[in-house]
Amino acid sequence: MAFFRSCGAAVALAACTLAASAQQQQQPPIRIAHIDTFSGPTASTGVTVSKTLLYAVNLINERGGVLGRKLEVVQMDNAGDPAKAISMFNSTVDQKINFMVQAGNSGIAGALLGAVEKHNQRNPQSRVLYLNYGSALPELTGEKCSFWMFRFEAHQLMKMYAIADYVKKNPQIKKIYLINQDYAFGREVSADAREIIGKARPDVQFVGDDFHPFGKVKDFSPYVLKIKQSGADTVLTGNWGNDLSLLVRASKDSGLNARYITYYGGLFGVPTSIGAAGENTVFQVSSWHPNVPVEDKTPALEKYQKDFKAKFGEDLYYTSIVVQTEMLAKAIEKVGNTTDLVKIAQALEGMEYDSPFGKIQMRKDDHQATHPLYINQLVKGVKYDAEGLGMGWKTVAKVPGAVTELPVSCKMKRPD
């Protein structure tokens, strides 16, 4: 009899497990709209971001999802056009999607932020929460901050403080040449470098400050000649994409012996495009690079890099996307539903998360995340090379989050 009772209990347990699994499958997924650039000249960045978001979502789904529901990404191509991005946001609302991810272009981010703010004020029954994984412009969590947007990556000004901290501790840096693309971000990099590095190292000389047309220069040799004539030992640039690759390669061809401190030297495709010209000369400021867990001897963290590389054939770069997805999941679990966006936003405010990539704190007053930053150098002899280049990133400085935490300038309007 005991055997049959035991067997009956086992059958009942299995039936309950199957029923719970079936119920989870019947539950509608929690959808996340991903509005980014998947076509046009900068599509490669958007595609890499989409892989990282899918990776982050799969990590959570493999653990059973959120509130017993799977996460699902709905990809929408803005084609690098703010007007099309707004159209995609309208589609997000029409499809009754509560969560939106974007960051690939700060101009588009600003347009979307305005649209989200206006829509949520007028339509409290169909609000959208905007998760930004790393737009550069400080104003998005400054004077243009919104209760409905959270940024999970240090912005340009925070990264400049990290660069200044590195320059302050490296007396061999004496003469800096600034060269940037001629648009809002490039202009801010130039102005902030002079102010912030100038205060950290008053003895540093800024020996040049050039702006060039965005994406139109095919030959950077005239700019490189000016850099050589200035006697600069360091070039600081916010350039990205082809404008960065062509600049560094022209420097190599001319025999210029200077370090390049960049914001985006590690973006997908850039190391390959720079090639051998980047060895020992290209530095970047970032929240992560694949050799961090090797340097810190943390195999559990290294598994993220190994798994991502095995699945997508690329290095894990946008760790802020993994962080934001995990933090969103925690907030939803705390609130117990996906519809009360005010409470979900409040759950994110002030959240501290000991992420695999370092401690993350989401500030309540401006919805800006703070976290450690790395200054890293492109070198040979590291475990994980960049894009099969035979070179990879090595940490030369780690900057604690407290160093880049800036005073709050946001005056947030909160919902009633």
C-alpha positions as CSV (number, residue, x, y, z in Angstrom):
1,M,0.0,0.0,0.0
2,A,2.9,2.4,0.9
3,F,4.3,1.7,-2.6
4,F,1.0,2.7,-4.3
5,R,0.6,5.8,-2.1
6,S,4.2,6.8,-3.0
7,C,3.6,6.1,-6.6
8,G,0.4,8.1,-6.6
9,A,2.1,11.0,-5.0
10,A,4.9,10.9,-7.6
11,V,2.3,10.9,-10.4
12,A,0.4,13.8,-8.9
13,L,3.7,15.8,-8.6
14,A,4.6,15.1,-12.2
15,A,1.1,16.1,-13.3
16,C,1.3,19.4,-11.3
17,T,4.7,20.1,-12.8
18,L,3.4,19.5,-16.3
19,A,0.4,21.6,-15.6
20,A,2.5,24.5,-14.3
21,S,4.8,24.2,-17.4
22,A,1.7,24.3,-19.6
23,Q,0.3,27.3,-17.8
24,Q,3.6,29.1,-18.3
25,Q,3.5,28.4,-22.0
26,Q,0.0,29.7,-22.2
27,Q,0.9,32.9,-20.4
28,P,1.5,35.8,-22.9
29,P,5.2,36.9,-23.1
30,I,6.4,40.1,-21.6
31,R,7.3,42.1,-24.7
32,I,10.2,44.6,-25.0
33,A,10.3,46.9,-28.1
34,H,13.9,47.3,-29.3
35,I,13.9,50.5,-31.5
36,D,17.4,50.9,-32.9
37,T,19.3,51.2,-36.3
38,F,19.3,47.9,-38.2
39,S,19.8,49.3,-41.7
40,G,22.1,51.9,-43.2
41,P,25.7,52.9,-42.5
42,T,25.6,52.2,-38.7
43,A,23.6,49.0,-38.9
44,S,26.4,46.8,-37.6
45,T,26.2,48.5,-34.2
46,G,22.4,47.9,-34.0
47,V,22.8,44.3,-35.0
48,T,25.4,43.7,-32.3
49,V,23.2,45.4,-29.7
50,S,20.2,43.2,-30.8
51,K,22.3,40.0,-30.2
52,T,23.2,41.2,-26.7
53,L,19.6,42.0,-25.9
54,L,18.5,38.5,-27.1
55,Y,21.3,37.0,-25.0
56,A,20.2,38.9,-21.9
57,V,16.5,37.9,-22.4
58,N,17.5,34.2,-22.9
59,L,19.5,34.2,-19.7
60,I,16.3,35.2,-17.8
61,N,14.0,32.9,-19.8
62,E,16.3,29.9,-19.1
63,R,15.7,30.6,-15.4
64,G,11.9,30.5,-15.9
65,G,11.2,34.1,-17.1
66,V,9.6,36.8,-15.0
67,L,6.5,36.1,-13.0
68,G,6.3,32.8,-14.8
69,R,6.3,34.5,-18.2
70,K,8.9,34.6,-20.9
71,L,10.5,37.8,-22.2
72,E,10.2,38.5,-25.9
73,V,12.0,41.1,-28.0
74,V,10.1,43.0,-30.7
75,Q,12.7,44.5,-33.1
76,M,11.9,47.8,-34.8
77,D,14.3,49.5,-37.3
78,N,14.5,53.3,-37.0
79,A,17.0,53.3,-39.9
80,G,19.0,56.1,-38.1
81,D,16.1,58.5,-38.6
82,P,14.4,60.3,-35.6
83,A,11.1,60.6,-37.5
84,K,11.0,56.9,-38.2
85,A,12.0,56.2,-34.5
86,I,8.9,58.2,-33.4
87,S,6.8,56.1,-35.8
88,M,8.2,52.9,-34.3
89,F,7.4,54.3,-30.8
90,N,3.8,54.8,-32.0
91,S,3.8,51.2,-33.2
92,T,5.0,50.2,-29.7
93,V,2.0,51.9,-28.2
94,D,-0.4,50.4,-30.7
95,Q,0.9,46.9,-29.9
96,K,0.4,47.6,-26.2
97,I,4.1,47.0,-25.4
98,N,5.0,48.5,-22.0
99,F,8.8,48.5,-22.3
100,M,11.2,50.0,-24.9
101,V,14.9,49.8,-25.3
102,Q,17.1,52.1,-27.4
103,A,20.4,54.1,-27.2
104,G,22.3,53.8,-30.5
105,N,22.0,57.4,-31.4
106,S,21.7,60.3,-28.9
107,G,19.7,62.5,-31.3
108,I,17.2,59.7,-31.7
109,A,17.2,59.1,-27.9
110,G,16.3,62.8,-27.3
111,A,13.4,62.5,-29.8
112,L,12.1,59.3,-28.3
113,L,12.4,60.7,-24.8
114,G,10.2,63.7,-25.7
115,A,7.7,61.4,-27.3
116,V,7.5,59.1,-24.3
117,E,7.2,62.0,-21.9
118,K,4.3,63.6,-23.9
119,H,2.5,60.3,-24.5
120,N,2.7,59.1,-20.9
121,Q,1.3,62.4,-19.6
122,R,-1.6,62.3,-22.0
123,N,-2.3,58.5,-21.9
124,P,-1.8,57.1,-18.4
125,Q,-3.6,53.9,-19.4
126,S,-1.0,53.0,-22.0
127,R,2.3,54.3,-20.6
128,V,5.8,53.1,-21.8
129,L,9.0,52.7,-19.8
130,Y,12.1,53.7,-21.7
131,L,15.3,51.7,-20.9
132,N,18.5,53.4,-22.4
133,Y,21.6,51.2,-22.5
134,G,24.1,54.0,-23.1
135,S,23.3,57.2,-25.1
136,A,26.2,59.6,-24.7
137,L,24.6,63.0,-24.1
138,P,24.5,64.0,-20.3
139,E,21.4,66.1,-20.7
140,L,19.2,62.9,-21.1
141,T,19.5,62.4,-17.3
142,G,20.2,66.1,-16.7
143,E,18.0,69.0,-17.7
144,K,16.0,66.7,-20.0
145,C,15.5,63.9,-17.5
146,S,12.3,62.0,-17.3
147,F,10.6,59.8,-14.7
148,W,9.9,57.4,-17.6
149,M,13.5,56.9,-18.7
150,F,16.5,55.1,-17.0
151,R,20.1,55.1,-18.4
152,F,22.2,52.1,-17.4
153,E,25.6,53.2,-18.8
154,A,27.8,56.1,-17.8
155,H,27.4,59.1,-20.1
156,Q,30.0,61.1,-21.9
157,L,30.7,63.5,-19.1
158,M,31.1,60.7,-16.5
159,K,33.6,58.9,-18.9
160,M,35.5,62.2,-19.3
161,Y,36.0,62.2,-15.5
162,A,37.4,58.7,-15.8
163,I,39.8,59.8,-18.5
164,A,40.8,62.8,-16.4
165,D,41.5,60.5,-13.5
166,Y,43.8,58.4,-15.8
167,V,45.6,61.4,-17.2
168,K,46.1,62.8,-13.6
169,K,47.9,59.7,-12.6
170,N,50.1,59.5,-15.8
171,P,52.6,62.3,-15.8
172,Q,54.0,61.1,-19.2
173,I,50.9,62.6,-20.8
174,K,51.9,66.3,-21.4
175,K,50.5,67.5,-24.7
176,I,46.9,66.5,-25.8
177,Y,45.5,67.1,-29.3
178,L,41.7,67.1,-29.6
179,I,40.0,65.9,-32.8
180,N,36.3,65.2,-33.1
181,Q,33.5,64.8,-35.5
182,D,31.6,68.0,-36.0
183,Y,28.3,67.4,-34.2
184,A,26.9,67.8,-30.7
185,F,28.8,64.9,-29.1
186,G,32.1,65.8,-30.6
187,R,31.8,69.4,-29.5
188,E,31.0,68.3,-26.0
189,V,34.0,66.0,-25.8
190,S,36.2,68.9,-26.8
191,A,34.8,71.4,-24.3
192,D,34.6,68.9,-21.5
193,A,38.2,67.7,-22.0
194,R,39.6,71.2,-21.7
195,E,37.6,71.9,-18.6
196,I,37.8,68.6,-16.7
197,I,41.3,67.4,-17.7
198,G,42.5,71.0,-17.3
199,K,41.4,71.1,-13.7
200,A,42.8,67.6,-13.0
201,R,46.1,68.4,-14.6
202,P,46.7,72.2,-15.0
203,D,50.1,71.5,-16.5
204,V,48.8,69.6,-19.5
205,Q,48.9,71.6,-22.7
206,F,46.1,71.3,-25.3
207,V,48.0,71.8,-28.5
208,G,45.2,71.4,-31.0
209,D,41.4,71.3,-31.3
210,D,40.0,70.2,-34.6
211,F,36.5,69.3,-35.9
212,H,35.9,67.5,-39.1
213,P,32.7,66.6,-41.1
214,F,31.0,63.5,-39.8
215,G,31.6,60.5,-42.0
216,K,32.9,62.5,-45.0
217,V,36.7,62.6,-44.6
218,K,38.4,59.9,-46.7
219,D,42.0,61.1,-46.1
220,F,43.0,62.2,-42.6
221,S,46.6,62.8,-43.5
222,P,46.2,66.6,-43.4
223,Y,44.9,66.4,-39.8
224,V,47.6,63.9,-38.8
225,L,50.2,66.4,-40.2
226,K,48.9,69.1,-37.8
227,I,49.0,66.6,-34.9
228,K,52.6,65.8,-35.7
229,Q,53.6,69.4,-35.9
230,S,52.0,70.2,-32.6
231,G,54.2,67.7,-30.7
232,A,51.3,66.0,-29.1
233,D,52.0,62.8,-27.2
234,T,48.3,62.0,-26.8
235,V,45.2,62.3,-29.1
236,L,41.8,62.4,-27.4
237,T,38.8,61.8,-29.7
238,G,35.1,61.0,-29.5
239,N,35.3,59.7,-33.1
240,W,33.7,56.4,-33.9
241,G,33.2,54.1,-36.9
242,N,35.2,54.8,-40.1
243,D,36.2,58.3,-38.8
244,L,38.2,56.6,-36.0
245,S,39.6,53.8,-38.1
246,L,40.9,56.1,-40.9
247,L,42.4,58.5,-38.4
248,V,44.4,55.9,-36.5
249,R,45.6,54.2,-39.8
250,A,46.6,57.6,-41.2
251,S,48.6,58.2,-38.0
252,K,50.4,54.9,-38.4
253,D,51.2,55.5,-42.1
254,S,52.7,58.9,-41.2
255,G,54.9,57.5,-38.4
256,L,53.0,59.5,-35.7
257,N,54.0,58.1,-32.3
258,A,51.1,59.1,-30.0
259,R,48.5,57.3,-27.9
260,Y,44.8,57.6,-28.9
261,I,42.4,57.8,-26.0
262,T,38.9,56.9,-27.4
263,Y,35.4,56.4,-26.4
264,Y,34.5,53.8,-29.0
265,G,37.7,52.0,-30.0
266,G,36.0,48.7,-29.1
267,L,32.8,49.0,-31.0
268,F,32.1,46.1,-33.3
269,G,34.2,46.3,-36.5
270,V,36.4,49.1,-35.3
271,P,39.4,47.0,-34.1
272,T,39.3,45.0,-37.4
273,S,39.2,48.2,-39.4
274,I,42.0,49.8,-37.5
275,G,44.1,46.6,-37.7
276,A,47.8,46.6,-36.8
277,A,47.9,50.4,-36.6
278,G,46.1,50.1,-33.2
279,E,48.7,48.0,-31.4
280,N,49.8,49.7,-28.2
281,T,48.4,53.1,-29.4
282,V,44.7,52.8,-29.0
283,F,43.0,53.1,-25.6
284,Q,39.4,53.2,-24.8
285,V,37.2,54.0,-21.8
286,S,34.5,51.4,-21.2
287,S,32.4,49.6,-18.6
288,W,33.8,46.2,-19.5
289,H,36.2,44.3,-21.8
290,P,36.5,40.5,-22.3
291,N,39.8,40.2,-20.5
292,V,38.5,41.7,-17.2
293,P,37.5,38.3,-15.8
294,V,40.9,36.8,-16.8
295,E,42.7,39.6,-15.1
296,D,40.5,39.4,-12.0
297,K,40.6,35.5,-12.0
298,T,36.8,35.2,-12.0
299,P,35.8,32.2,-14.1
300,A,32.1,32.6,-13.3
301,L,32.3,36.1,-15.0
302,E,34.4,34.7,-17.8
303,K,31.6,32.3,-18.7
304,Y,29.5,35.2,-20.0
305,Q,32.2,36.1,-22.5
306,K,32.7,32.4,-23.5
307,D,29.0,31.8,-23.9
308,F,28.3,34.9,-25.9
309,K,31.3,34.3,-28.2
310,A,30.2,30.7,-28.8
311,K,26.7,31.7,-29.6
312,F,27.3,34.8,-31.7
313,G,30.9,34.7,-32.8
314,E,31.5,38.2,-31.2
315,D,32.9,39.5,-28.0
316,L,30.5,40.6,-25.3
317,Y,30.7,44.4,-25.4
318,Y,27.3,46.0,-24.3
319,T,27.2,44.6,-20.7
320,S,24.8,47.5,-19.8
321,I,22.1,45.7,-21.8
322,V,22.5,42.6,-19.7
323,V,22.4,44.7,-16.5
324,Q,19.3,46.7,-17.6
325,T,17.4,43.5,-18.5
326,E,18.2,41.9,-15.1
327,M,17.3,45.0,-13.2
328,L,14.0,45.4,-15.1
329,A,13.2,41.8,-14.2
330,K,13.9,42.4,-10.5
331,A,11.7,45.5,-10.5
332,I,8.8,43.6,-12.2
333,E,9.1,40.7,-9.8
334,K,9.0,43.1,-6.9
335,V,5.9,44.8,-8.1
336,G,4.2,41.6,-9.1
337,N,2.8,42.8,-12.5
338,T,3.9,44.4,-15.8
339,T,1.2,47.0,-16.0
340,D,1.8,49.3,-13.1
341,L,4.7,51.2,-14.6
342,V,4.8,53.9,-11.9
343,K,5.5,51.2,-9.3
344,I,8.0,49.4,-11.6
345,A,9.8,52.7,-12.1
346,Q,9.8,53.4,-8.4
347,A,11.3,49.9,-7.9
348,L,14.1,50.7,-10.2
349,E,14.8,54.0,-8.4
350,G,17.7,53.6,-6.0
351,M,18.1,49.9,-6.9
352,E,21.6,48.5,-6.1
353,Y,22.5,45.5,-8.1
354,D,25.7,43.5,-7.6
355,S,25.9,42.6,-11.2
356,P,28.5,40.1,-12.6
357,F,30.2,43.2,-14.1
358,G,30.4,45.2,-10.9
359,K,28.2,47.0,-8.5
360,I,25.5,49.1,-10.2
361,Q,23.4,51.8,-8.5
362,M,20.5,53.5,-10.2
363,R,20.2,57.0,-8.7
364,K,16.7,57.9,-7.7
365,D,17.0,61.6,-8.4
366,D,18.0,61.4,-12.1
367,H,17.7,57.7,-13.1
368,Q,21.4,57.6,-14.0
369,A,23.4,54.4,-13.3
370,T,26.8,54.6,-11.7
371,H,29.3,51.9,-12.0
372,P,33.1,51.2,-12.4
373,L,34.9,52.2,-15.6
374,Y,38.0,50.8,-17.2
375,I,40.7,52.4,-19.3
376,N,42.1,49.7,-21.5
377,Q,44.7,49.4,-24.2
378,L,44.8,47.3,-27.4
379,V,47.8,44.9,-27.1
380,K,49.1,41.5,-28.0
381,G,49.4,38.6,-25.6
382,V,46.0,38.6,-23.9
383,K,43.6,35.7,-23.8
384,Y,40.7,37.1,-25.7
385,D,41.7,39.0,-28.8
386,A,39.4,41.5,-30.5
387,E,37.6,40.1,-33.6
388,G,40.4,37.6,-34.4
389,L,42.9,40.5,-34.7
390,G,45.7,38.9,-32.7
391,M,45.3,41.7,-30.2
392,G,42.9,42.4,-27.4
393,W,42.1,44.8,-24.5
394,K,44.1,45.0,-21.3
395,T,43.2,47.1,-18.3
396,V,45.6,49.9,-17.6
397,A,43.3,51.6,-15.0
398,K,40.1,50.9,-13.2
399,V,38.1,53.9,-12.1
400,P,35.6,53.4,-9.2
401,G,32.0,54.6,-9.8
402,A,32.3,57.2,-7.1
403,V,35.0,59.1,-9.1
404,T,32.5,59.7,-11.9
405,E,29.4,60.3,-9.9
406,L,28.4,63.9,-10.6
407,P,26.0,66.3,-8.9
408,V,22.3,65.9,-9.8
409,S,21.1,68.6,-12.3
410,C,17.8,66.9,-13.0
411,K,14.5,68.5,-11.9
412,M,12.3,65.5,-12.3
413,K,8.5,65.8,-12.8
414,R,6.9,62.8,-11.2
415,P,3.4,61.4,-11.9
416,D,0.7,62.2,-9.4
